[in-house]
Amino acid sequence: MSTDAEHCTGQDHASRISGGTAAEIADSVRGLVERGALVPGHPLPSVRALAEQLGINRNTAVAAYRTLARSGVVVSQGRAGTRVAQHPRVPQEGFAAAGSLRDLGTGNPDPTLIPDLRPALAAAVGRPVLYGEPVIDRDLESWARDWIAPDAPGPVDGMGLTLTSGAVDAVERLLAQALLRDDAVALEDPCFLASIHLSRLGGYRAVPVPVDAEGMTVDGLRRALDQGVRAVVSTPRAQNPTGASLTAERAAQLREVLADHPYVLVIQDDYYSYLSRRPFHSIIGPEHRRWALIRSVSKFAGPDMCLAVTASDPETAARLAMRLSPGTTWVSHLLQRLTHAVMTDAGALALIERAGAHYAERNAAFAERLSAHGLPARAGDGLSLWVGVPAPARGVAERLMRRGWLARTGDEFRLGPTDEPSHHLRLTVHDLDEQAAETLAADLAAAAREAR
C-alpha cells in the first residue's frame, strides 16, 4: 500500500502529463513511467481531471487511457480510477533457493532416466545447413508425423507441422498469432506456471476453467466460452499441477461444447506424451476449424532438448510460421538430428518407457504412505503429486520448512486472487529413497495436524 507521501509524489508527477492528442498523452505517460516518475500502483488523474488539466475533450482523455491500457502501461479499475500497471512476479518451474532445505517443488525428471545423448551426437553431425533450406529435417519430419498424426483431429494431408523451441514457445507463438491484448483466453485453474506467465506478458485476459480428477470441467469451459474467449489451452494428460488426465467421456463432453465455437483456437499441450500412463483423448472435433496439438521431447529427452512438434490446421500453421519468420526461422538442425537419433534408438525408447513407469510407481507408493499416515492421497499422472491437506497449504508448507522441506503450495498455480486459501501442495517425490519418503510422509502428516 502506498503512503500519503508517495501518493502526493505520484500526483505531482501526474501533473506533468502533457499532450493535446490521445497519442501525445499516451507517449507522455509512457515516458514518465519509463523514467520512474510514475511507479507501479500510482493513481493517474480521472478522465475529467486530465481533460481539465490539459484543456482537451474528455473523449481524447478516454482514448489516451484506452491506448495505455491496451499496451499494458496502465490498468483501469472502474470507479477506483486508473493506475500504473503492476507486474507481480510469477513463480518459475525448477529449483528454488532452498538453501539447506530439501526442494520438493522442482518438477524435474530423474537425470538417470534421461537417455545418454553422446552416442547420438555422431549421427547429429552432418553437412552444414544454409539459409533457404527446409526448416524441418526430412528424417525428423517423417518421425514427427508418425508420432502426432494418429491423434490429430483432421486429415493428415491437411495438417500443418511446425517445430518450435519447446512447448511453452509453441503456446506463446500460437496465442500471439491469434489474440490481441485484452483478448480473453481460457486457462485451466489451477494452471501451469508458464501459462500464467504467458497470459500476463501478452496482456491477455485469463478466464479460469476449473479442473477436477477428469480434467477441464464442462461447465467451466461453457462459462468461459460465454465470456467470449478466443482461445482455449488444455492439457489432455498429466495436467500440471494436478496430474489429472481427460477421460474419454469428459473429452467427448468438451468436444460437444466446443462444436458450437469452431473458430475458437483450441490448443492441446500433450507435453507428457511418451511418459504418460493414460490414453490420449482429444477435445478437438473433426469439424473444428482452429486447433493445435503440441508434443515436446523435454520431459523424457531432457529439459535442454528444447524442441516441440506442433500439428495444426493449415491456417494456424501458416500463421505460426509467420510468427517464426522475423526471428529464428527454424529449430537447430543439429538438435533435430539429435532428437531423431534418440527417438529412433531402441535402447533410448526402453529407458523412456522405464522412466514413465518409475514416476507412476513412485508417486503411487508415496500416496499410499500418506494415506497410511492419515492423509488420504491419490496419484495422478505426471512428474509430481498433487496432495490435499486439511488446512491452508501455506501454513502446512511453513511447518514443513521447519522440518527441512521446501514445498510449493497450490496458491502459486491459481490464475487470480481469491479469498479462499489453497488446500493443496505440489510435491516432486520420485527421487526420494524409501527412508526419505517415509520421513516426508510423517513430517507432512504432522505439519498438517499442527496447521489444522
Buried (B, 14 or more C-beta within 10 A) or exposed (E): EBEEEEBEBBEEBBEEBBBEEBEBBBBBBBBBBEEEBBBBBBBBBBBEBBBEBBEBEEEBBBBBBBBBBBEBBBBEEEEEBBBBBEEEEBBEBEEBEBEEBBBBBBBBBBEEBBBEBEEBEEBBEEEEBEEEEEBBBEBBBEBBBEBBBEBBBBEEEEBBBBBBBBBBBBBBBBBBBBBEEEBBBBBBBBBBBBBBBBBBBBBBBBBBBEBEEBBBBBEBBBBBBEEEBBBBBBBBBBBBBBBBBBBEEBBBBBBEBBEEBEEBBBBBBBBBBBBBBBEBBBBBBEEBBBBBBBBBBBBBBBBEBBBBBBBBBEEBBEBBBEBBEEEEEBBBBBBBBBBBBBBBBEEBBEBBEEBBEBBBEBBBBBBBBBEEBEBEBBBBBBBBBBBBBEBBBBBBBBBBBEBEBBBBBBBBBBBEEEEEBBBBBBBBBBBBEEEEBBBBBBBBBBBBBEBE
